[in-house]
Amino acid sequence: MEISTTTNDIYSSISTLQTSSNQNNSNTFDTYLNNQTQETLLNTPTKETFKVVAFIDKYNGFSSLSSIDEKIFRDILSDDKLTLEEIKSLSYEQVKKIDNFLVFGFTSGISPDEIPLVKSTDFKIGAMVHATKMTNNEDFNKALFETVQTIDDQMECMNFFDKLSDNLGWNDKTRLIPERDDPELRKNSTKQNWEILDYKKFIEASMYELNELLKNQVIPNEDKMKYQELLNIFTVLQKNHNEIITKQK
């Protein structure tokens, strides 16, 4: 298992959900989490306060969607908010699509000041969206998508993503890694065999590592509590992943 040296990359920036088009469209997980603490919309806003759908229409953003998905997304974003109930009503594939309208990845050359905010009401929303693009392996991402919905504590969720990102290393596609992403830098890289080919074994290895830490008598009990929380979540991840790959047989 590869352990990355940077443990907090996906939490290093606190900002809004929107990014300019010249930034990496893979938004950081903490950006999503932060939106739940932003000022909420007024309970009775005027029609003019709803800007998201109008902005999307201005740039023909819905044009790539089916008529069904367009109607669903219009209804969800019509109040400039995305709630946990709304995102849970979507399929995994639809959540992948709606992310494009949370970060406005369809725009180009637009000033960030012109881009309206989509208010997020629960940290699980960011976790679910983040899970859909964590790796290049769809089965793993789907299992992760299901798993994060079971985590009710925000700090536990952040700790889990930290640990998962560390273990994934270069396989974490939500992180900007120049040595991996730049072809010229890749040619000069000595890093080899970093790509995970078997995510079932990856999950097992992650769980084994946590179990060994729990057995270590030198580690303080306070730290062991954190490792136990992580192990519990990886156990759910393993269950979800096994169910997904079993259905495909």
N, C-alpha and C positions, 0 to 999 in steps of 0.2 A: 504494500500500500504506500502510496506516495503522500508525504505530508508537506504541505506548502509552508513557506516561511512567513507568509503574511496572513494573519488570522482575522483581520477585521476589514478587509477590502470592501465587502458588500455593505458595510455600515458606515463607511468613512465620510459620506456626504449626506447632509440633511438639507433637503430642498423640496420643491413641489414635484408633482407627478410629471410635469411637462419638462422636456429637454429640447434644446435647439437641434435642428436637423443635422448639424455637423458634429454632434456628439454621438456616442455609442447609444443606439436605441434600446439596448438592454439596460433598463433602469436599475439602480441599486435597490436592494431589498429594504434598506432603512428609509429610502425615499418614500416607498409605499407606506411603511409603518408610520412615518411622520405625518402623513396626511390625515390620520385619524385625530390628531391633536390640533389641526388647523381650525380656524374659526368656521363654524357651520353656517349654512345658509339660513336666512330668516324663515320663520315658519310660514309666513304668507308673502312670499316674494312676488313682485310684479312680473308680468310677462317678459319685460325687457331684461330682467336679471338672468334669464336662461339663455346662455350664449353658446354652449358646446355644440348642440345640433346645428345651429345656424353657421357656426364656424366650419363644421364638417361639410355642410352643404356648399358653402362658399368655395371650397376646394375639391368638391365632388368626391369626398372621401368614402362615401358609401358605395361607389360604383363597382367595387370589386366583390361585393357581397351578393348572396342570393336574396331574393325578395323577402323570404322568411326571416333571414338573419337581419336584414336591414330594418324590418319592422320591429323586431325584438330589441335591437340596439337603439333605435330611435326612442322607443318607449322607456328603456332603462336610462338613457342619458338625457331625457327631456327635461329633467329638473337639475341638471349639472351635478348629480350625485350618483355614486355607486354604492349600494348597500350590500351587506352580507347575504341577505335574503335573495337579492337580485342575482348576485354572482353564483350562488348555489343553485339557482334555477337553470343555469347554463351548463352545457356539456363541456368536457375538457377541450374539445376542438373549438367551441365558441369562445371560451375564455382566452384561448390563444389568439383568436381573431380580435376580440374586443380590446386586447392590450394595445393594438395599433392605434386605437382612439383614445387611450389613456396617456400615451406618450406622443401622440400625433406624429407617428412615423411616416405618414403619407405626405407630410408637408415638406417643402424644400425651400430654403432661403427665407423663411419667415422669422421675423423677430420674436424672441420669447415673450416680449411684452404684449404681443398681439394674441398670444395663445391663451384661451380661457382655461380655468382650473376645473378639473373633475374632482369633486370632493369624495374622499373615501371615508367610510364610517366605522371600519373595523380593521385591525391589523391582519386578520386572516385573509382579507382581500388581497393585500400585497403578497402574502405568503403563497396564496394559490396561483396568482399570476406568475410569480417568480419561479414556482415549481415547474411550470409548463416549458420553461426555456433553460433549465439548469444544465442539461447535458444534451448530447446528440442522440441519446438513446430514449426513444419514445416510451418504451415499457417502463423504464426507470422513472421518467418524468411523470407518467400517469400514476404510478405508485406513490411518488412523492406528493403529487397533487391531492390524492386521497388522504395521505398521512397528515399533512399540515392542517387539514380541516379538523383533526382530532385534538390539536394542541390548543388549550384554552388560556395558557399563560404566555404573554408576549415575550417575557425574558427567556423562558424556556425555548420558545420558537426561535429567537435570535441566537441563543447558544447552540441550538441544533443546526441552524444554517451555517454558523461559524465552523462547527466541527465537520459538517458535511463538506463544506468548501475546502477546508484543510485537507481532508482525505481524498477528495476528488483531484486536487491539484490542477493540472492543465486541462482536465476534463470538465471543469466548471466553466461553462460557456457564458455565464453572466459576468465574468471578470475579464477585464482588459489585460491581456498578457502579451506584451509586444514580442517577446521571444517566440511565442507560439503563433501569433497572428500576422506578423510581418514576414513575408517570404524571404526577404534578404537576411533578416536576423535568424530565421530558422535554418538557413544554409550553414551558418557558422555555429549553430548550437550543438553542444555535445550531449544534450539530453536525449535519451533513447527509451523505448518501451514504456512510454508514459500513458499511452491510450488504454483505457479499460475496455476489455473485450467481453468480459463476463461479469455482469452487474450482480448476479446472484452471489458469486464468490466475493465480490467487493463488499456487499452488505455483511456477509458472514465474517469477513476479515475485520470489518469495523466493529462488529459485535464482539469478536474474540479480543480485540484490543481493549475494549471497555471492560470486559469481564476480567482480564488480567490486571487492569488498574484497580478494580474493586477488590481483588485478592491481595494487593500489595499493602502490607501492614504499615509501611512507612507513610503512606498517603493519608493526610488528615481526613477525619470523618466528614467535614464540611465539603471537601472536594469530592469525596465519594458520593455524597448526595447528588451532586451535579452529574457525575458519571452514571449514576443509577437512572436519573431522569433521561439522560441521553440514550442509555441502553433500552429503556422502555419505549422510546420513540423509534429507535432503529428496529426494535422487535415488531412494532406495528408496520413499519416500512417493509420489513421482510415478509410479513403476512400478506400485505397488499401486492407486493411484487410477485410472490408465488402464485397468488390467485390470478393475476393478469397473464403470466406466462403459461399457466395451466390451461386457461381458457383457449389459448391459441393452438394447443396440441390436438 
